[in-house]
């Protein structure tokens, strides 16, 4: 069954179809939120809130874009609300292992990854969202514009300044 059929059945009250939609898109949503938030525990809360809002509002979904795009838009709004309420900033401390490399390579790669994530997480929320959606998930400008609710030119401007800032910080810290 394709996504449009699942959406139609979910809107008609088919819980199995809704569950399939959510399960099929959960990894994309989790990955996006962890990158945006930088804290796995907070990310889990935001994902849960976003999924709850998606379940409660499934009848409002218009399949002009992919279901995953809608979930990302919801999670972006949930995170924006969280930032407004809490005014908190944290950075990611994610461990990853690549068993195919030497230990030294893994340590260096892990250090570089953490340093780059620190830089990304220093970006203002609006620029960070645009950067992650474009460079981690491959959304085009129009899709990003719809997700973050801003004009196309603003998306391009935010992305330009985000990339410029990241490059400047990488060069300044001599990370790569």
Backbone as JSON Lines, residues from 0, in Angstrom:
{"i":0,"aa":"X","n":[0.84,-1.17,0.0],"ca":[0.0,0.0,0.0],"c":[0.89,1.25,0.0]}
{"i":1,"aa":"X","n":[0.59,2.19,-0.88],"ca":[1.41,3.4,-0.93],"c":[0.97,4.4,0.13]}
{"i":2,"aa":"X","n":[1.76,5.46,0.26],"ca":[1.53,6.45,1.31],"c":[0.17,7.12,1.21]}
{"i":3,"aa":"X","n":[-0.26,7.45,0.0],"ca":[-1.55,8.12,-0.17],"c":[-2.72,7.23,0.28]}
{"i":4,"aa":"X","n":[-2.63,5.94,0.0],"ca":[-3.67,5.01,0.45],"c":[-3.68,4.92,1.97]}
{"i":5,"aa":"X","n":[-2.48,4.84,2.55],"ca":[-2.38,4.78,4.01],"c":[-2.97,6.03,4.65]}
{"i":6,"aa":"X","n":[-2.68,7.19,4.06],"ca":[-3.2,8.45,4.59],"c":[-4.72,8.47,4.51]}
{"i":7,"aa":"X","n":[-5.25,8.06,3.39],"ca":[-6.7,8.03,3.21],"c":[-7.35,7.11,4.24]}
{"i":8,"aa":"X","n":[-6.79,5.92,4.43],"ca":[-7.35,4.98,5.4],"c":[-7.2,5.5,6.83]}
{"i":9,"aa":"X","n":[-6.05,6.14,7.1],"ca":[-5.83,6.7,8.45],"c":[-6.86,7.79,8.74]}
{"i":10,"aa":"X","n":[-7.17,8.6,7.74],"ca":[-8.17,9.66,7.92],"c":[-9.57,9.08,8.14]}
{"i":11,"aa":"X","n":[-9.79,7.88,7.6],"ca":[-11.08,7.21,7.79],"c":[-11.15,6.45,9.11]}
{"i":12,"aa":"X","n":[-10.09,6.56,9.9],"ca":[-10.1,5.93,11.23],"c":[-9.39,4.6,11.33]}
{"i":13,"aa":"X","n":[-8.7,4.18,10.26],"ca":[-7.98,2.9,10.29],"c":[-6.69,3.08,11.1]}
{"i":14,"aa":"X","n":[-6.7,2.52,12.32],"ca":[-5.56,2.68,13.22],"c":[-4.32,1.95,12.7]}
{"i":15,"aa":"X","n":[-4.52,0.86,12.01],"ca":[-3.38,0.11,11.47],"c":[-2.66,0.93,10.4]}
{"i":16,"aa":"X","n":[-3.41,1.61,9.56],"ca":[-2.82,2.45,8.52],"c":[-2.05,3.61,9.15]}
{"i":17,"aa":"X","n":[-2.63,4.22,10.17],"ca":[-1.96,5.32,10.86],"c":[-0.68,4.84,11.52]}
{"i":18,"aa":"X","n":[-0.76,3.69,12.16],"ca":[0.41,3.11,12.8],"c":[1.52,2.82,11.79]}
{"i":19,"aa":"X","n":[1.16,2.32,10.64],"ca":[2.14,2.05,9.58],"c":[2.8,3.35,9.12]}
{"i":20,"aa":"X","n":[2.0,4.38,8.92],"ca":[2.55,5.69,8.52],"c":[3.55,6.21,9.54]}
{"i":21,"aa":"X","n":[3.18,6.12,10.8],"ca":[4.05,6.62,11.86],"c":[5.33,5.79,11.95]}
{"i":22,"aa":"X","n":[5.2,4.48,11.89],"ca":[6.39,3.61,11.98],"c":[7.32,3.82,10.79]}
{"i":23,"aa":"X","n":[6.75,3.98,9.6],"ca":[7.56,4.17,8.39],"c":[8.37,5.47,8.42]}
{"i":24,"aa":"X","n":[7.89,6.46,9.17],"ca":[8.53,7.77,9.18],"c":[9.22,8.11,10.5]}
{"i":25,"aa":"X","n":[9.19,7.19,11.44],"ca":[9.73,7.46,12.77],"c":[11.24,7.73,12.75]}
{"i":26,"aa":"X","n":[12.0,6.95,12.0],"ca":[13.45,7.14,11.99],"c":[13.85,8.48,11.39]}
{"i":27,"aa":"X","n":[13.16,8.89,10.35],"ca":[13.44,10.2,9.74],"c":[13.16,11.3,10.76]}
{"i":28,"aa":"X","n":[12.02,11.18,11.43],"ca":[11.63,12.18,12.43],"c":[12.62,12.23,13.58]}
{"i":29,"aa":"X","n":[12.97,11.06,14.12],"ca":[13.92,11.01,15.25],"c":[15.27,11.61,14.86]}
{"i":30,"aa":"X","n":[15.77,11.25,13.69],"ca":[17.07,11.76,13.24],"c":[17.06,13.27,13.11]}
{"i":31,"aa":"X","n":[16.0,13.8,12.53],"ca":[15.89,15.26,12.38],"c":[15.86,15.94,13.74]}
{"i":32,"aa":"X","n":[15.04,15.44,14.64],"ca":[14.86,16.1,15.94],"c":[16.14,16.03,16.76]}
{"i":33,"aa":"X","n":[16.84,14.9,16.74],"ca":[18.09,14.79,17.5],"c":[19.1,15.8,16.97]}
{"i":34,"aa":"X","n":[19.17,15.96,15.67],"ca":[20.1,16.93,15.09],"c":[19.7,18.36,15.44]}
{"i":35,"aa":"X","n":[18.42,18.65,15.48],"ca":[17.95,19.99,15.8],"c":[18.16,20.33,17.27]}
{"i":36,"aa":"X","n":[17.86,19.37,18.12],"ca":[17.82,19.62,19.56],"c":[19.19,19.44,20.2]}
{"i":37,"aa":"X","n":[19.89,18.4,19.81],"ca":[21.2,18.14,20.38],"c":[21.17,17.37,21.69]}
{"i":38,"aa":"X","n":[20.01,17.05,22.19],"ca":[19.87,16.3,23.44],"c":[18.91,15.14,23.18]}
{"i":39,"aa":"X","n":[19.41,13.9,23.26],"ca":[18.56,12.75,22.94],"c":[17.3,12.64,23.82]}
{"i":40,"aa":"X","n":[17.4,13.05,25.07],"ca":[16.24,12.96,25.97],"c":[15.17,13.99,25.59]}
{"i":41,"aa":"X","n":[15.59,15.2,25.35],"ca":[14.66,16.24,24.92],"c":[14.09,15.88,23.55]}
{"i":42,"aa":"X","n":[14.93,15.33,22.68],"ca":[14.48,14.92,21.34],"c":[13.35,13.9,21.45]}
{"i":43,"aa":"X","n":[13.49,12.95,22.37],"ca":[12.44,11.94,22.55],"c":[11.12,12.59,22.96]}
{"i":44,"aa":"X","n":[11.18,13.57,23.85],"ca":[9.96,14.27,24.27],"c":[9.33,15.0,23.1]}
{"i":45,"aa":"X","n":[10.15,15.65,22.3],"ca":[9.63,16.4,21.15],"c":[9.03,15.45,20.12]}
{"i":46,"aa":"X","n":[9.7,14.33,19.88],"ca":[9.17,13.33,18.94],"c":[7.81,12.83,19.43]}
{"i":47,"aa":"X","n":[7.71,12.52,20.72],"ca":[6.43,12.04,21.26],"c":[5.33,13.08,21.11]}
{"i":48,"aa":"X","n":[5.66,14.34,21.42],"ca":[4.67,15.41,21.27],"c":[4.25,15.56,19.81]}
{"i":49,"aa":"X","n":[5.22,15.49,18.92],"ca":[4.92,15.63,17.49],"c":[4.05,14.47,17.0]}
{"i":50,"aa":"X","n":[4.36,13.27,17.44],"ca":[3.55,12.11,17.03],"c":[2.13,12.22,17.57]}
{"i":51,"aa":"X","n":[2.0,12.66,18.81],"ca":[0.67,12.84,19.39],"c":[-0.12,13.87,18.59]}
{"i":52,"aa":"X","n":[0.51,14.98,18.26],"ca":[-0.17,16.02,17.47],"c":[-0.55,15.48,16.09]}
{"i":53,"aa":"X","n":[0.32,14.66,15.51],"ca":[0.02,14.07,14.19],"c":[-1.2,13.15,14.28]}
{"i":54,"aa":"X","n":[-1.25,12.34,15.33],"ca":[-2.39,11.42,15.5],"c":[-3.68,12.21,15.69]}
{"i":55,"aa":"X","n":[-3.62,13.23,16.54],"ca":[-4.81,14.02,16.83],"c":[-5.28,14.86,15.64]}
{"i":56,"aa":"X","n":[-4.35,15.19,14.74],"ca":[-4.67,16.09,13.62],"c":[-4.55,15.43,12.26]}
{"i":57,"aa":"X","n":[-4.6,14.12,12.21],"ca":[-4.41,13.41,10.94],"c":[-5.43,13.89,9.88]}
{"i":58,"aa":"X","n":[-6.62,14.27,10.31],"ca":[-7.63,14.72,9.34],"c":[-7.3,16.07,8.72]}
{"i":59,"aa":"X","n":[-6.39,16.81,9.34],"ca":[-5.98,18.11,8.8],"c":[-4.86,17.99,7.78]}
{"i":60,"aa":"X","n":[-4.24,16.8,7.69],"ca":[-3.12,16.62,6.77],"c":[-3.6,16.64,5.34]}
{"i":61,"aa":"X","n":[-2.97,17.5,4.54],"ca":[-3.23,17.56,3.1],"c":[-2.0,17.01,2.39]}
{"i":62,"aa":"X","n":[-2.13,15.9,1.67],"ca":[-0.95,15.25,1.07],"c":[-0.36,16.0,-0.13]}
{"i":63,"aa":"X","n":[-0.1,17.3,0.05],"ca":[0.63,18.05,-0.98],"c":[2.1,17.69,-0.92]}
{"i":64,"aa":"X","n":[2.57,17.36,0.28],"ca":[3.96,16.96,0.5],"c":[3.93,15.56,1.13]}
{"i":65,"aa":"X","n":[5.12,15.02,1.36],"ca":[5.21,13.71,1.97],"c":[4.76,13.77,3.43]}
{"i":66,"aa":"X","n":[4.34,12.64,3.95],"ca":[3.92,12.56,5.34],"c":[5.08,12.91,6.26]}
{"i":67,"aa":"X","n":[6.3,12.48,5.89],"ca":[7.47,12.79,6.73],"c":[7.7,14.3,6.81]}
{"i":68,"aa":"X","n":[7.42,15.0,5.74],"ca":[7.57,16.46,5.74],"c":[6.6,17.09,6.74]}
{"i":69,"aa":"X","n":[5.39,16.55,6.78],"ca":[4.39,17.05,7.73],"c":[4.83,16.78,9.17]}
{"i":70,"aa":"X","n":[5.36,15.58,9.43],"ca":[5.85,15.26,10.77],"c":[7.0,16.18,11.17]}
{"i":71,"aa":"X","n":[7.9,16.44,10.24],"ca":[9.03,17.33,10.52],"c":[8.52,18.74,10.8]}
{"i":72,"aa":"X","n":[7.53,19.17,10.07],"ca":[6.95,20.5,10.31],"c":[6.34,20.57,11.71]}
{"i":73,"aa":"X","n":[5.62,19.54,12.1],"ca":[5.03,19.5,13.44],"c":[6.12,19.53,14.5]}
{"i":74,"aa":"X","n":[7.16,18.71,14.31],"ca":[8.23,18.66,15.31],"c":[8.99,19.98,15.37]}
{"i":75,"aa":"X","n":[9.13,20.64,14.24],"ca":[9.78,21.95,14.22],"c":[8.97,22.95,15.04]}
{"i":76,"aa":"X","n":[7.67,22.9,14.9],"ca":[6.8,23.8,15.68],"c":[6.82,23.45,17.17]}
{"i":77,"aa":"X","n":[6.84,22.16,17.49],"ca":[6.91,21.74,18.9],"c":[8.21,22.24,19.51]}
{"i":78,"aa":"X","n":[9.32,22.11,18.78],"ca":[10.61,22.57,19.29],"c":[10.64,24.09,19.42]}
{"i":79,"aa":"X","n":[10.07,24.78,18.45],"ca":[10.0,26.24,18.52],"c":[9.24,26.67,19.78]}
{"i":80,"aa":"X","n":[8.12,25.98,20.05],"ca":[7.36,26.29,21.26],"c":[8.18,26.01,22.52]}
{"i":81,"aa":"X","n":[8.91,24.91,22.5],"ca":[9.77,24.57,23.64],"c":[10.8,25.67,23.88]}
{"i":82,"aa":"X","n":[11.44,26.13,22.81],"ca":[12.45,27.18,22.94],"c":[11.84,28.47,23.51]}
{"i":83,"aa":"X","n":[10.65,28.8,23.04],"ca":[9.98,30.01,23.54],"c":[9.71,29.9,25.04]}
{"i":84,"aa":"X","n":[9.27,28.73,25.46],"ca":[8.89,28.54,26.86],"c":[10.1,28.42,27.78]}
{"i":85,"aa":"X","n":[11.18,27.82,27.3],"ca":[12.29,27.47,28.18],"c":[13.56,28.27,27.99]}
{"i":86,"aa":"X","n":[13.75,28.84,26.83],"ca":[14.96,29.62,26.56],"c":[16.23,28.87,27.0]}
{"i":87,"aa":"X","n":[16.32,27.6,26.63],"ca":[17.45,26.75,27.01],"c":[18.23,26.36,25.77]}
{"i":88,"aa":"X","n":[19.54,26.22,25.92],"ca":[20.4,25.8,24.82],"c":[21.33,24.7,25.3]}
{"i":89,"aa":"X","n":[21.37,23.58,24.58],"ca":[22.26,22.48,24.93],"c":[22.91,21.99,23.65]}
{"i":90,"aa":"X","n":[24.05,21.34,23.81],"ca":[24.69,20.8,22.63],"c":[24.79,19.27,22.72]}
{"i":91,"aa":"X","n":[24.98,18.67,21.56],"ca":[24.97,17.22,21.46],"c":[26.3,16.63,21.91]}
{"i":92,"aa":"X","n":[26.21,15.51,22.55],"ca":[27.4,14.77,22.94],"c":[27.16,13.32,22.52]}
{"i":93,"aa":"X","n":[27.12,13.11,21.24],"ca":[26.75,11.82,20.71],"c":[27.99,10.98,20.43]}
{"i":94,"aa":"X","n":[27.96,9.75,20.87],"ca":[29.05,8.83,20.59],"c":[28.67,7.98,19.39]}
{"i":95,"aa":"X","n":[29.59,7.78,18.49],"ca":[29.33,6.85,17.42],"c":[30.59,6.03,17.2]}
{"i":96,"aa":"X","n":[30.4,4.82,16.7],"ca":[31.55,3.95,16.5],"c":[31.55,3.43,15.08]}
{"i":97,"aa":"X","n":[32.7,3.42,14.49],"ca":[32.87,2.86,13.17],"c":[33.91,1.77,13.3]}
{"i":98,"aa":"X","n":[33.46,0.55,13.33],"ca":[34.34,-0.58,13.61],"c":[35.34,-0.85,12.48]}
{"i":99,"aa":"X","n":[35.12,-0.26,11.32],"ca":[36.01,-0.48,10.2],"c":[37.26,0.39,10.23]}
{"i":100,"aa":"X","n":[37.34,1.36,11.14],"ca":[38.48,2.26,11.2],"c":[39.37,1.89,12.38]}
{"i":101,"aa":"X","n":[40.57,2.4,12.35],"ca":[41.47,2.26,13.48],"c":[40.94,3.12,14.62]}
{"i":102,"aa":"X","n":[41.33,2.77,15.84],"ca":[40.86,3.5,17.01],"c":[41.16,5.0,16.89]}
{"i":103,"aa":"X","n":[42.36,5.33,16.43],"ca":[42.72,6.75,16.31],"c":[41.8,7.47,15.34]}
{"i":104,"aa":"X","n":[41.47,6.82,14.23],"ca":[40.58,7.42,13.25],"c":[39.19,7.67,13.83]}
{"i":105,"aa":"X","n":[38.72,6.71,14.63],"ca":[37.41,6.86,15.25],"c":[37.43,8.03,16.23]}
{"i":106,"aa":"X","n":[38.48,8.13,17.02],"ca":[38.59,9.23,17.98],"c":[38.61,10.57,17.26]}
{"i":107,"aa":"X","n":[39.41,10.67,16.2],"ca":[39.5,11.92,15.43],"c":[38.15,12.24,14.78]}
{"i":108,"aa":"X","n":[37.54,11.25,14.16],"ca":[36.25,11.48,13.5],"c":[35.19,11.88,14.53]}
{"i":109,"aa":"X","n":[35.2,11.22,15.68],"ca":[34.23,11.54,16.74],"c":[34.45,12.97,17.22]}
{"i":110,"aa":"X","n":[35.69,13.36,17.41],"ca":[36.02,14.73,17.85],"c":[35.53,15.74,16.81]}
{"i":111,"aa":"X","n":[35.83,15.48,15.53],"ca":[35.42,16.4,14.47],"c":[33.9,16.51,14.42]}
{"i":112,"aa":"X","n":[33.23,15.37,14.52],"ca":[31.77,15.36,14.49],"c":[31.2,16.2,15.64]}
{"i":113,"aa":"X","n":[31.72,15.97,16.84],"ca":[31.24,16.71,18.01],"c":[31.49,18.2,17.85]}
{"i":114,"aa":"X","n":[32.66,18.56,17.35],"ca":[32.98,19.97,17.19],"c":[32.09,20.63,16.13]}
{"i":115,"aa":"X","n":[31.84,19.92,15.05],"ca":[30.96,20.46,14.01],"c":[29.52,20.56,14.53]}
{"i":116,"aa":"X","n":[29.08,19.56,15.3],"ca":[27.73,19.65,15.87],"c":[27.63,20.81,16.85]}
{"i":117,"aa":"X","n":[28.69,21.08,17.6],"ca":[28.68,22.24,18.51],"c":[28.5,23.53,17.71]}
{"i":118,"aa":"X","n":[29.19,23.6,16.59],"ca":[29.08,24.79,15.73],"c":[27.65,24.91,15.2]}
{"i":119,"aa":"X","n":[27.11,23.82,14.69],"ca":[25.75,23.83,14.14],"c":[24.75,24.23,15.23]}
{"i":120,"aa":"X","n":[24.94,23.7,16.43],"ca":[24.01,24.0,17.51],"c":[24.14,25.42,18.04]}
{"i":121,"aa":"X","n":[25.23,26.12,17.69],"ca":[25.37,27.53,18.06],"c":[24.59,28.44,17.1]}
{"i":122,"aa":"X","n":[24.23,27.9,15.94],"ca":[23.43,28.68,15.0],"c":[22.08,29.0,15.63]}
{"i":123,"aa":"X","n":[21.53,30.16,15.32],"ca":[20.16,30.44,15.77],"c":[19.22,29.35,15.23]}
{"i":124,"aa":"X","n":[18.19,29.08,15.98],"ca":[17.24,28.02,15.64],"c":[16.8,28.06,14.17]}
{"i":125,"aa":"X","n":[16.45,29.23,13.68],"ca":[15.92,29.35,12.32],"c":[16.94,28.93,11.26]}
{"i":126,"aa":"X","n":[18.2,29.32,11.45],"ca":[19.24,28.96,10.48],"c":[19.61,27.49,10.62]}
{"i":127,"aa":"X","n":[19.63,26.99,11.85],"ca":[19.96,25.58,12.09],"c":[18.93,24.67,11.44]}
{"i":128,"aa":"X","n":[17.65,25.0,11.57],"ca":[16.59,24.18,10.98],"c":[16.74,24.11,9.47]}
{"i":129,"aa":"X","n":[16.96,25.25,8.84],"ca":[17.12,25.29,7.39],"c":[18.34,24.48,6.95]}
{"i":130,"aa":"X","n":[19.45,24.65,7.66],"ca":[20.68,23.93,7.33],"c":[20.48,22.41,7.42]}
{"i":131,"aa":"X","n":[19.89,21.96,8.51],"ca":[19.69,20.52,8.72],"c":[18.73,19.95,7.67]}
{"i":132,"aa":"X","n":[17.64,20.65,7.42],"ca":[16.68,20.15,6.43],"c":[17.31,20.04,5.04]}
{"i":133,"aa":"X","n":[18.15,21.0,4.69],"ca":[18.77,21.0,3.36],"c":[19.91,20.0,3.27]}
{"i":134,"aa":"X","n":[20.84,20.04,4.22],"ca":[22.07,19.26,4.08],"c":[22.03,17.87,4.69]}
{"i":135,"aa":"X","n":[21.15,17.63,5.63],"ca":[21.05,16.29,6.18],"c":[19.92,15.49,5.54]}
{"i":136,"aa":"X","n":[18.85,16.19,5.14],"ca":[17.68,15.49,4.62],"c":[17.38,15.76,3.16]}
{"i":137,"aa":"X","n":[18.08,16.7,2.55],"ca":[17.94,16.92,1.12],"c":[16.65,17.57,0.67]}
{"i":138,"aa":"X","n":[15.95,18.25,1.57],"ca":[14.74,18.95,1.16],"c":[15.12,20.11,0.23]}
{"i":139,"aa":"X","n":[14.23,20.4,-0.72],"ca":[14.49,21.54,-1.58],"c":[13.99,22.82,-0.9]}
{"i":140,"aa":"X","n":[14.33,23.96,-1.47],"ca":[13.99,25.24,-0.86],"c":[12.49,25.41,-0.63]}
{"i":141,"aa":"X","n":[11.68,24.98,-1.6],"ca":[10.24,25.13,-1.47],"c":[9.7,24.32,-0.3]}
{"i":142,"aa":"X","n":[10.18,23.07,-0.17],"ca":[9.73,22.22,0.94],"c":[10.15,22.82,2.28]}
{"i":143,"aa":"X","n":[11.37,23.32,2.35],"ca":[11.86,23.94,3.59],"c":[11.01,25.16,3.92]}
{"i":144,"aa":"X","n":[10.71,25.96,2.92],"ca":[9.88,27.14,3.1],"c":[8.54,26.77,3.73]}
{"i":145,"aa":"X","n":[7.96,25.68,3.26],"ca":[6.69,25.23,3.8],"c":[6.84,24.71,5.24]}
{"i":146,"aa":"X","n":[7.91,23.97,5.5],"ca":[8.11,23.38,6.83],"c":[8.31,24.47,7.88]}
{"i":147,"aa":"X","n":[9.15,25.45,7.57],"ca":[9.47,26.47,8.58],"c":[8.6,27.73,8.47]}
{"i":148,"aa":"X","n":[7.63,27.72,7.56],"ca":[6.68,28.82,7.42],"c":[7.35,30.18,7.18]}
{"i":149,"aa":"X","n":[8.19,30.23,6.16],"ca":[8.78,31.52,5.81],"c":[8.98,31.57,4.29]}
{"i":150,"aa":"X","n":[9.16,32.78,3.75],"ca":[9.32,32.92,2.3],"c":[10.58,32.23,1.78]}
{"i":151,"aa":"X","n":[10.55,31.9,0.52],"ca":[11.66,31.22,-0.15],"c":[12.96,32.0,-0.04]}
{"i":152,"aa":"X","n":[12.9,33.3,-0.23],"ca":[14.1,34.13,-0.13],"c":[14.71,34.08,1.26]}
{"i":153,"aa":"X","n":[13.87,34.02,2.27],"ca":[14.36,33.93,3.65],"c":[15.07,32.6,3.88]}
{"i":154,"aa":"X","n":[14.52,31.52,3.31],"ca":[15.17,30.21,3.41],"c":[16.56,30.28,2.81]}
{"i":155,"aa":"X","n":[16.66,30.84,1.62],"ca":[17.97,30.94,0.95],"c":[18.94,31.79,1.76]}
{"i":156,"aa":"X","n":[18.46,32.89,2.28],"ca":[19.3,33.78,3.08],"c":[19.79,33.06,4.35]}
{"i":157,"aa":"X","n":[18.87,32.39,5.04],"ca":[19.25,31.68,6.27],"c":[20.27,30.59,5.97]}
{"i":158,"aa":"X","n":[20.07,29.87,4.88],"ca":[21.0,28.81,4.52],"c":[22.37,29.4,4.18]}
{"i":159,"aa":"X","n":[22.38,30.48,3.43],"ca":[23.64,31.12,3.06],"c":[24.42,31.54,4.3]}
{"i":160,"aa":"X","n":[23.76,32.2,5.23],"ca":[24.44,32.67,6.44],"c":[24.84,31.51,7.35]}
{"i":161,"aa":"X","n":[24.05,30.45,7.36],"ca":[24.4,29.27,8.17],"c":[25.68,28.63,7.64]}
{"i":162,"aa":"X","n":[25.74,28.42,6.34],"ca":[26.92,27.81,5.73],"c":[28.14,28.7,5.93]}
{"i":163,"aa":"X","n":[27.97,29.99,5.73],"ca":[29.06,30.94,5.91],"c":[29.59,30.89,7.35]}
{"i":164,"aa":"X","n":[28.69,30.85,8.31],"ca":[29.07,30.8,9.72],"c":[29.8,29.49,10.05]}
{"i":165,"aa":"X","n":[29.27,28.38,9.56],"ca":[29.88,27.06,9.84],"c":[31.29,27.01,9.26]}
{"i":166,"aa":"X","n":[31.45,27.45,8.04],"ca":[32.79,27.44,7.4],"c":[33.75,28.32,8.18]}
{"i":167,"aa":"X","n":[33.29,29.51,8.57],"ca":[34.14,30.43,9.34],"c":[34.58,29.79,10.66]}
{"i":168,"aa":"X","n":[33.67,29.15,11.35],"ca":[33.98,28.52,12.64],"c":[34.91,27.32,12.48]}
{"i":169,"aa":"X","n":[34.69,26.53,11.43],"ca":[35.56,25.37,11.17],"c":[36.98,25.84,10.88]}
{"i":170,"aa":"X","n":[37.09,26.88,10.06],"ca":[38.42,27.43,9.76],"c":[39.07,28.02,11.0]}
{"i":171,"aa":"X","n":[38.29,28.73,11.81],"ca":[38.82,29.36,13.01],"c":[39.33,28.32,14.02]}
{"i":172,"aa":"X","n":[38.58,27.22,14.15],"ca":[38.96,26.16,15.1],"c":[39.9,25.12,14.49]}
{"i":173,"aa":"X","n":[40.15,25.27,13.18],"ca":[41.01,24.34,12.44],"c":[40.6,22.89,12.67]}
{"i":174,"aa":"X","n":[39.32,22.63,12.52],"ca":[38.79,21.29,12.77],"c":[39.14,20.32,11.66]}
{"i":175,"aa":"X","n":[39.01,20.78,10.42],"ca":[39.26,19.86,9.3],"c":[40.5,20.34,8.55]}
